[in-house]
Amino acid sequence: MAQSASATFDPSTYWTAPARNFRTSARLHMQHSLCQKTIGYLLDPTLPRGSPLRVADLGCGNGAWLCDLHDEFAKAGVSAQLDGYDINPVNFPAPAFLPSTVHLKQLDLLKPCEELTGLYDIVHVRAFGSTLAKTGVAPLLSVVLALLKPGGYLQWEESKVDRFLIESPPSAGIPSVACNTISRMLKAGSDGQGHDNSFIDKLDQVVTEYGFEDVHFKVFEKRKQDYKGWTEDFLMVWEELADMFPLKAQAPDSPVTRESFTELFQKAVAETEQGVAIHLGTINTVVGRKAM
Ligand SMILES: C[S@@+](CC[C@H](N)C(=O)[O-])C[C@H]1O[C@@H](n2cnc3c(N)ncnc32)[C@H](O)[C@@H]1O
């Protein structure tokens, strides 16, 4: 099962596929709101807020984090230029509808981008881990170091995307077989492809090894009152996975077909309707300063 799941998942093409459409953006809007409820701030309170500030958000998706940061800075009287970069611009709002300080640009961050060298006081990265599962952190951290001014700060937030936790309400006896099966399939598929997300549990070590200073690592537990939202968020991801399996007519011997996965997914949805929650446990964050 897991072998079939992994056979067609490629992090380097996943984010540019036509299926990353308005539904993906809607899911990212919800995820942004859930992240903010979990962490409680956009920018780590220890980061400088002196004007003018130049901030980059790498893998910015629909720009929701930057738009909220614009509001926060506007209220605090901080003047800033807020630049978002993403390989897929399909979910960028129209420039005319963005706040005046926010600019979004299509860019493959895993390719050289010399024109941005040394421009930024703060570089923010969130939920980029699935893209790094194959390459490791080196390509991303090289870009972050290049973009930052000397003494500039990285703020990075990740959850372990291969570690779905399935939680039934205590002593309610609600089955979670289908949810657990999909969770195990995804973990086995990720392991089978040699994806390594272990860096997410040691973001502080990783950025320290890259020469960052004043490194602070924090782990935020997801709140139980947000489990429903996280569950819906991940069900949307799981639903999209059906397309990665072959149709039964095309591959009758496949251990998992699109039809069998869809059936399993529907059972998983039924379990969540009984109260089973799907979440990733924690959001891990690190802040570090580039050497002067
Ligand atoms: C899980 S989404 C997170 C979006 C946003 N950071 C957030 O938290 O709402 C990952 C984003 O990284 C982008 N991405 C993936 N690979 C990229 C690359 N090589 N260069 C730039 N962006 C990339 C995807 O298009 C997607 O918008």
The ligand as a Tripos MOL2 file, in Angstrom:
@<TRIPOS>MOLECULE
LIG
   27    29     1     0     0
SMALL
NO_CHARGES

@<TRIPOS>ATOM
      1 C1          2.6210   24.0700    2.7500 C.3       1 LIG1
      2 S1          2.6610   25.4720    1.7120 S.3       1 LIG1
      3 C2          2.9310   26.7230    2.9250 C.3       1 LIG1
      4 C3          2.5210   28.0980    2.4580 C.3       1 LIG1
      5 C4          2.7520   29.2130    3.4790 C.3       1 LIG1
      6 N1          4.1340   29.2780    3.9200 N.3       1 LIG1
      7 C5          1.8570   29.0350    4.6730 C.2       1 LIG1
      8 O1          2.3320   28.6390    5.7430 O.co2     1 LIG1
      9 O2          0.6450   29.2990    4.5340 O.co2     1 LIG1
     10 C6          4.2560   25.3670    0.9480 C.3       1 LIG1
     11 C7          4.4930   26.4460   -0.0780 C.3       1 LIG1
     12 O3          5.8370   26.3590   -0.5470 O.3       1 LIG1
     13 C8          5.8290   26.5980   -1.9450 C.3       1 LIG1
     14 N2          7.0330   25.9990   -2.5340 N.ar      1 LIG1
     15 C9          7.3180   24.6890   -2.6500 C.ar      1 LIG1
     16 N3          8.5150   24.5180   -3.2570 N.ar      1 LIG1
     17 C10         9.0000   25.7640   -3.5260 C.ar      1 LIG1
     18 C11        10.1670   26.2600   -4.1450 C.ar      1 LIG1
     19 N4         11.1130   25.4290   -4.6270 N.pl3     1 LIG1
     20 N5         10.3370   27.5930   -4.2670 N.ar      1 LIG1
     21 C12         9.3780   28.4520   -3.7870 C.ar      1 LIG1
     22 N6          8.2380   28.0420   -3.1980 N.ar      1 LIG1
     23 C13         8.0430   26.7110   -3.0660 C.ar      1 LIG1
     24 C14         4.5340   25.9620   -2.4300 C.3       1 LIG1
     25 O4          4.1200   26.4210   -3.6980 O.3       1 LIG1
     26 C15         3.5820   26.3170   -1.3010 C.3       1 LIG1
     27 O5          2.9020   27.5280   -1.5430 O.3       1 LIG1
@<TRIPOS>BOND
     1     1     2 1
     2     2     3 1
     3     2    10 1
     4     3     4 1
     5     4     5 1
     6     5     6 1
     7     5     7 1
     8     7     8 2
     9     7     9 1
    10    10    11 1
    11    11    12 1
    12    11    26 1
    13    12    13 1
    14    13    14 1
    15    13    24 1
    16    14    15 ar
    17    14    23 ar
    18    15    16 ar
    19    16    17 ar
    20    17    18 ar
    21    17    23 ar
    22    18    19 1
    23    18    20 ar
    24    20    21 ar
    25    21    22 ar
    26    22    23 ar
    27    24    25 1
    28    24    26 1
    29    26    27 1
@<TRIPOS>SUBSTRUCTURE
     1 LIG1         1 GROUP 0 **** ****
